[in-house]
Amino acid sequence: MRGFRFPPVRLAVAAIVACGLSTAQAQPTPPLKIGVLTDQSGAAADFSGRGTVLAARMAIEDFGGQVLGRPIQLLDADHLSKPDLGVAMARRWYDEGVEAIFDVGLTSIAIGVQQLARDKDKVVVFLSTGSTDMTGKYCSPNGIHWTYDTYSQANGAFLAYGGSPKDSWYFLTVDYGYGINLERDITTRVVATGGKVLGTTKHSFEATDFASDLLKAQTSRASVVGLTTTTMHSVNMMKQVEEFGLRQGGQRVAAPALTFHDIKALGLPIAHDLMIVEAFYWDMNDETRAFAKRFFEKFGRMPNMNQASAYGAVTHYLKAVQAVGAVDTSKVLAKMKETPVNDFMTRNAAIRADGRLLRDMYLFRVKKPAESKGEWDLLELVKTLPGKDIFKAPDTEACNLVR
């Protein structure tokens, strides 16, 4: 490849199993290679990044470090949110024997990796990727959309802020696949209930100042201002939302992309009373608290939903390999899809033919400063959103896997 150099790839050998009668006679057992490809140093690093790598490593360690007598080798790389670099790295990994890639993130990279996995008969599991197109027009028998998507976020935002014919919306949208899909999915629900969309402004992925966009949203007098943009843009927008006094003036602000780590970064004085949709919160039950405690001891931060879901995704894949008794992509994928997903954050979830994992999602309210009892005590559970309701129905026109 020209124009860039690959960033360093780190390797973690979870276990090495010797075979044979002696060290001299032993032949090395080829490892099972899996990889975590994500943004580790750019704008989305907190959204997934090194925390996702750690959770994947924890899953391998808890699995025993080997499967079918083979050591499990974990690779990780930073794609820097650059599509050419991310797709090239995935191609290199698959060519060098990596059987499954986890996470990926940025939609433009995910689309390329989805096609690569299909062409090379490998597995890809998307964790922090949001676009519903991964199970729509880009659906593939080799791809699984694991954690969340734009439709579940849009659906949650609508349930939290919409539902009345009197509602009107104004959108601030990032001008690429993720934001366009998010705006589209909320608009569909708003229009279906008789609400109105008063306008939208689009911004580039590189934008950092949203003053003019927010002024337009404020003067529109829309009852709900939808921040249909990425997690990192939403953080910057929320700071300016407070400066402009939108909420104080009676407008509600829906920020569907905001997640747990964003709320921590913003702080409760700014983020309080926002409604967010998550697949996981560390303080939900004894199991989530136990995992979070282990993660915190290693990472110094509580895990968010993408990081926590890496543990379950890697474990589910390894269990399928073990059950099949071979690293056979089609058989492993079939086993993953026929086996209910159960772990500390997921209960009896099923993977559809289009690759969508139908997990329950959760609607949370961000606590007021006076309600919080500690640094990481940020959210209050409002409602459980069943997977069959919160995710979009299979797209039979776009995806031939569900026709």
N, C-alpha and C positions, 0 to 999 in steps of 0.2 A: 504494500500500500504506500502511496505517496502522500506527502503533505502532513503526516503526523507520525509520531512514534508511539508504540503501545506503552501504556503505563505499566509499572511492575505488577506482576501477578503473584499473589501470595499463595502458598500452599500450606495446608494443614493436614497432615496424615494422622487420622484419628486412631488407627491401630495398624500394626504390621504383624501378620501371622506367618510364621516360618513353617515350611513343610519339608518333608524328606527325613532321612535317618540322621543326618548330621548337618552342621553348618556348611561344611565343604561340599556335601552332596546336594544341599537344598537349592531348589530353584525358586526365585522370587515369585510370589503370588501377585498377579497383576491387580492393581487396585481398581475399585469402582470409582470413577471420577464424576463428581458433580460440581457445579459452579454457582456462585452468587454474583450476578452482574448487576451493578447498581451505581448510583451517584454517591460517591463517598466524600467528595470535597467541594461540591458545588451547592447550588441553591436548594437542592432536594436532599442534601446529606442527612439532615435531622429527620426527614420524613421516612427514611429507610436506612441507607448507609451502613456504617460499621455495626450498628445495632442489629441489623438484619443478619450480617455475617456471623455475629456472636450467637444469635439465636439458632442459626443453622448448625453451628459448631456444637452447641449444647444438645441439640437433637441427636447428632451423630454420637456424641459421647454417651448419652443416655441409652442409645440403641446398642451400645457395646463396641462401637468403633469398627465393626466389620459386618458383612452380610455374605452369606453363601461361602464363607471361608476366605473372603477377599477383604482386605483393608479398604476403608472408605476414605477417599482423598477429596478434601474440600479445596476448591480454588475460588479466589475472589478477585475481582477487578473493578476499577473505577472508570466508568465510561464518560465521566465529566459532562454528562447530558449532551454529548455530541453524537448525532445519529450515525455518521460514517464510522466513528471510532467504536461505538457500541456494537453495530452490526458486524464489523470486521473482527472484533474480539470474539463474538459468538461463533462466527464461522471458523475461526482458528481453533476455538475450544472443541467444537464438534468434530473437526477434522483430526484433532489430536486425541479423540476418544472420550471426551466428556459426554455422558449419557443424558444428563438433565441439567437445565439451567433454571435458576430460580430468581424471582424478583423482576428485574429489567427496568420498570418505571416508565420513562418518557414514551408516549404513544408512538412517536415516529421511529423510535428504536424497537419498540415492541412489535410493530407491524413487520419490520424486517426480520426479527428473530422468529416470529411466528412462521413466516415462509421458509426460513432456513430449517427450522425443526421438521417441517413437513417434507422438504426436499431431501433431507439427510436422515430421515426416519429416527428422530430423537425426540426428547420431551422438553417442553418449556412450561413453567408454572409462573403465572404473573401475580405478583403480590401488590406492589405499589402502582401498577398500571391502572388507569381509570376508565378508559374509553370502552363503551359498550360495543364498539365495532369489533372488538376482539372476539366476541361471540356472535357477531352479525356478519357483515360483509367480509371480514377477515377471519372468520371462524375456521378452525382446523381440527382434525382428529388428534393432533399432537399437542395442542395447547389447552391449558386449564387456567381459567380466571378465578383466582382463589379468594381474595379478601373482600373487595368492594368493587363498585363501578360507578360511573356518573349517574346512572339511572337510580340506583339505591340512594345516592346522595341527593339527587333532585327530588325523588319521591319523599325522602325524609324532610327536606326543606319545605316542600309543599304541605305535608302533613302538619309541620310545626307552625307555618306562617300563612298558609293559604286555605282554600276550601270554601270560600264565600264568593258569591257573584259580585259582591261589592269590592272585592280585592282588586287592586291595580298594581302592576309591577314595572320596575325599570331595571335593566340589566347592565352591569359592567363586566364585559366579557373579554377574556384573553383570546386573541385571534389565531387560534390553532385548534386541532381536533378536540382536545379535552374540554375547553371552554365552550366551543360551538355545540358539542354534544350536550353539555350540562344545561346551557340555555334552551336548547331544543326540547329536552326532556321536561324541564319545568314548564315551558310555554305550552306544551301539549296538555298538561294537567290543568293549567290555569284556564286555557281557552275552553276545555271540556266542561268546566264548572261555571262558565259564564263570566269569568274574570277578564281583565283587559291587560294587555302589555302596552304601556305608554311610550316605550322607546328603549333603545340600547346604544351603548357606545362600546367600541372595540379598542383594545390596546395591544401593543406588541408584547412578545414574551420578555423583551429586554426592558420594558417600561418600569419606572420606579416612582414617578410622580403622577398622582391621579386626581389632582385638585380640580382640573377643568371637568373631568368626568363626573366627579362627585357633585360639583355645582349643578351640572345638568340634571343629575338624579334628584337633587334637592329641589330645584325649581320645577321639576315635573309634578311634584306633589304626589307621587306614587305612594300608595300605602306601604308597599314593600320594596326595598332596594335589594336586588339580588346580586351578590358578588360571584358571578359565574366565571371564576378564574382559579388559578392554581393556589395551592396552599401557601406558597411563599408570597404571592401577590396579595392574597387576602390579608395576611398579617400587616403589610404596609398600608393597605386600604383601611383596615380597622383603626389604625392609629390616626389616619386623616379623617375618618368618619367621626371620631370623637372631637377633633379640632373643628370640624364644620358643624357639629351639634345636630346631626341628623336624627339620632334617637331621642335627644332631648326635645326636638321639634315635633315628635310624634310619629316619625317614620320608623317602621321596623326594618331591621337589616338581617337578611338571610345570607349566611356565609357557609354554604354546604361543603366547601373544600377544607374548612378548618378542622383540624384534628387535635388530639390531646396535647401533642408537643407544641402546637401553635398556641394553644390556650396558656400553656406554661410560659412561653416566650412573651406573650402579650401581657400577662398578668391579669388578675381578677378585677382590678379597678377599671380596666378597659373592656375586658371580655365578659363580664358578669351578665347573666341572663340570656346570652346567646344560646341557641339550640343547635346541637350538632349530632350527627349520626355516626356511630362507631360500631365496629365489629367486636371490640374488646375494650375493657377498662380494668386496670390492675386491681381495683378494690371491689370487685363484684362478688366474689365468694372465696372460700378457703383455697381452692385450686389456683385461681388467678393470683391471689396474694402470695402463694408459695412460689410460683414461677417468677413473679415480679421481684420477690426478695432475692432469689438466686441471681437474676439478671442484674439487679441493682448493685449487688455485691461485686459483680465483675465490670460493670459499665458506669456506675455512678449516676444513672438516671433510670426512671421507671420506663418500661417498654410501651411503645404505642402499638396500634393494631397491626401495622405492617410487620414490625419487628416480632411481635408475638406470633403472628400467623406463619412466619418462616419456620418456626419450630414444628408446628402441626403439618405444614406442607412437606417438609423434608421427611418427617416421621412417616407420613402416609405413603410417600413414594417408596421408602425403604421397606416398609411392611409389604407393599405390593411386590417388590422384587423378591423378598423372602418367600412370599406365598406362591409365586409363580415358579421359583426355583431356577430362574435364569434372568439375564438382562436382555429381554426380548421386548422391544419397544411396544409393539401392538398388544402383546399379552399383558405387559405391566400397566399400560393405559387402561385396558379393559378391566383389570383387577381394581385399579384405582376408582374407576367409575361405578363398578358394581358393589364396592365396599363402602358402607356409611362412614363418614368422617366423625370421629369422636376424639376430642382432646380437651385440655383445660379451658379452651375458649369456644369450642364448637360441639354441638350436640346433635347427633343423628342427621347430619347434613348430607345431601346427595349431589353428585356431580352429573349434570345433564349431558346429553349427547353433544351439545354445542360447546361444552367445556365450562359452563357456569356452575360454580359451587353455590347451591342454594342454602346459605347459612342464615341464621337469624341475625338481624342487626338491632341496634339499640339507640333510642332517642334519649339524649342527655341534655340537661340544662346546666349551664356553667354557673357555679356557685358565686354568691356575693362574697366579698372579702370577710365579712363578719360570720359567714356560715362555714368557712373553711377551718379545719382543725389541724392543718399541717401543710407543709410545702407542696405535697403532691395530692392533697385532698381538693380536687378541682371540680368534679362532676357529680351531678345527682341524676340517677336513673328516672326517667319519666315513663318510658313505655318500651316494651319488647316488640319489635317489628318482624313478624314471621318471614322466613326466606321466600316462601311461595307468594307472598304479597308484596314485599319490598323490591324484589328484582323483576325486571322486565320479562314478559313471556317470550318464549323462543321466537326468533324472527324467521318464520318459514319461507319468506320470500328471499331474504339475503343469504341464509345459511342452509345449504343442501343437506347438512347432517341431521336436520330436524324436520325435513319434509316428509 
